[in-house]
């Protein structure tokens, strides 16, 4: 299996990696592999904008109006 060497890391980054490895009960090297796999291989979550844009158009606004929407509130957030 190929190796990866990362040089010139800030000590705070190394400390954070070690702390994360301890929290997940694995070696620093295994934690490093897990982080790389999570970022590079596993599917990423959609942003809120992407999720909204993927919602299909299923009707008009009138289709979703409440029956008791006769009164319009001018200052909803006050």
N, C-alpha and C positions, 0 to 999 in steps of 0.2 A: 504494500500500500504506500502511495506517495506521502511525503512529509511536507509540512509547511512551517517555515521559520519566520517569525515576526520579530523584527529588531526595533530598537529605539522606542520602546513603549514607555510612557510616563508611569512612574511608580504608583500613582493613585489609580491608574487603570489596572495595573497588576494586582493591587490590593483589593480592588472591587471584584475582579475576576476570582480571586482566591476566596473572598467572603461569599460570593454567589455559589461557588463550588461547594463550600462547607454547608451552606443552607440547603443545597440540593443533594447532599450526601454523595458527592462524586469527586473525582480528582480534578485538579485544575485543567488538565489536558482534556478530560472528558467533558467538562463544562464548556471549554473552548469549542470543541466539536459540536456540542449541542447548540450553542449560540449560532455558529456558522450554518448548521443545518436548518435551524428555525428561520433564519433570515434569507438564506439562499435557495432552499429547496421547498419548504412547506408553503402552501398557498397563503398569501397575505389577505388580511381583512380588507373589505371595501371601505372607502371613506364614506362619510355621511352623504356627500354629494353624489357619489357613484351609486349608492343604494337608492337614493331618491330618483335618480335618472333611470334606474332599471325597473321602476314600477310601471307596469303597463297602463295605458289609458283605457279605463273600463267604463267610462260614462262621462256625463257632463256634471258640472257643479250642482245643478238643480237636482240631480239624482241623489245627492247626499245631503240635501237641506233637511234640517229637523222640522217637524210639523209645527212646533211651537216657536218658530223663529220670527214671529211677527214684530217683536220689539228689537230694534238695533241699538246696542249700547255704544255710545260715542267714545267713552273713556273706559275701555275694558280693563286696563291695567292700573287704574287709579284707586 
